[in-house]
Amino acid sequence: MRIARWLHDGCVQEGLVHDGRVLPFPGATSVQSVLESGLDAALELGGRLIDASSGSEPALEAVRLLAPLRPTTIRDFVAFEEHVEGVAVSVDGKGGVPEEWYRYPTFYFTNPHSVLGPADTVTPPETQALDFELEVAAVIGRPPRHGGNLTAAEGAAAIFGYTIMNDWSARDVQAREMKVRLGPAKGKDFGTTLGPWIVTADEVADLVDEEGFLALAVEALINGERVGHDLLSNMGWPFGELVAYASRNTRVAPGDVLGSGTAGNGGCLGELWGRNGSRTPSPLTTGDVVTLVVERLGELTGTVGAPVVVPEIPSARPRARQRAR
């Protein structure tokens, strides 16, 4: 089942995509309320909507798809060893994978206020190193035990479905701020594209192996030319373990989005820059179109807009370090 949000005749609607048409949820039902109800209840609702469909609902081509949910939080992991190997050189000038990467699945929180939908234009900051990131994101539904301190099996059970994620990145901004041992922040939070819809977990269950790894084929294209491809099962941890780690000493909740991190083998330009020793291929520029394709999940396209010029903030001023007035 595919769950989506869209704009039609000036109104935002939420519901299913089925057989090339969009089927709105009834009444006040929303994507968020469906996530809160859990996967089984959602599949039952979807079955009723499909059975009641008249075939006269708007065609998918007649609506503008939006991001498929309004995330409550976005955690973005870095779960692909190959990506870490390559991108480390282009970001901080150092190669190799830190020993600490292997112990736990590291993530950072990114900005839910900058979420974009399919075919939206991203407006980056002033940067000389604009990049995309090819990811798959798990969307949390109704988690067991209120979502706190989950086991890996419970983490997997909390996953309602999956969507494609493009974590747009300004690598030069990212490199600068991470020298302060924080971030990434401003190198990332200007845009995260999600879509085109949420595919429920049952649709890909046959591709999950006995350890929980999901073997979806993924690829990235810039202006129609493929620059990377990988299998999602090359993650260092399966999604259930990512969810479990995210829930430690806190909780995951319906509407949380957990990105896989960037796929290897050209899942972003930064990895290729590190391996090539130069910014080859060239950084993204205004007008470039990035298309991410994931088996069974669909295709997600985003266009690069003109950079945004923002008010300047002065550098830190030396202070006397007085301890009293």
CORLIN-V853864 format. One record per backbone hydrogen bond with DSSP energy under -1.0 kcal/mol. CO is the residue of the C=O (numbers start at 1). NH is the residue of the N-H. If there is no record, write none. Layout:
CO&NH, CO&NH
This chain:
1&200, 2&17, 3&198, 4&15, 5&66, 6&13, 7&64, 8&11, 11&8, 13&6, 14&25, 15&4, 16&23, 18&21, 20&60, 21&18, 23&16, 26&29, 30&34, 31&35, 32&36, 33&37, 38&42, 39&43, 40&44, 41&45, 42&46, 43&47, 44&48, 45&49, 46&50, 47&51, 48&52, 58&22, 59&62, 60&63, 64&7, 73&257, 74&110, 75&259, 76&108, 79&236, 80&84, 81&85, 82&86, 83&87, 84&88, 87&91, 88&92, 88&94, 89&93, 98&101, 99&102, 100&104, 104&106, 106&78, 108&76, 111&114, 114&192, 116&194, 117&120, 120&303, 122&305, 124&308, 129&171, 130&284, 131&169, 134&263, 135&165, 136&260, 137&163, 138&258, 139&160, 139&161, 140&255, 144&147, 145&148, 147&252, 151&155, 152&156, 153&157, 154&158, 156&159, 158&141, 160&201, 161&139, 162&199, 163&137, 164&195, 165&135, 166&168, 166&193, 169&131, 170&174, 171&175, 172&176, 173&177, 174&178, 177&180, 178&181, 185&188, 185&189, 187&170, 188&191, 192&116, 193&166, 195&164, 198&3, 199&162, 200&203, 201&204, 204&207, 205&208, 207&215, 209&212, 213&209, 214&216, 216&232, 217&295, 218&230, 219&293, 220&227, 220&228, 221&291, 222&225, 225&222, 228&220, 230&218, 231&234, 232&235, 238&242, 239&243, 240&244, 241&245, 242&246, 243&247, 245&248, 247&149, 247&250, 253&256, 255&72, 256&140, 257&75, 258&138, 259&77, 260&79, 265&229, 267&134, 269&273, 270&274, 271&275, 272&276, 273&277, 278&280, 285&288, 288&304, 289&223, 290&302, 291&221, 292&300, 293&219, 294&297, 294&298, 298&294, 300&292, 301&119, 302&290, 303&122, 304&287
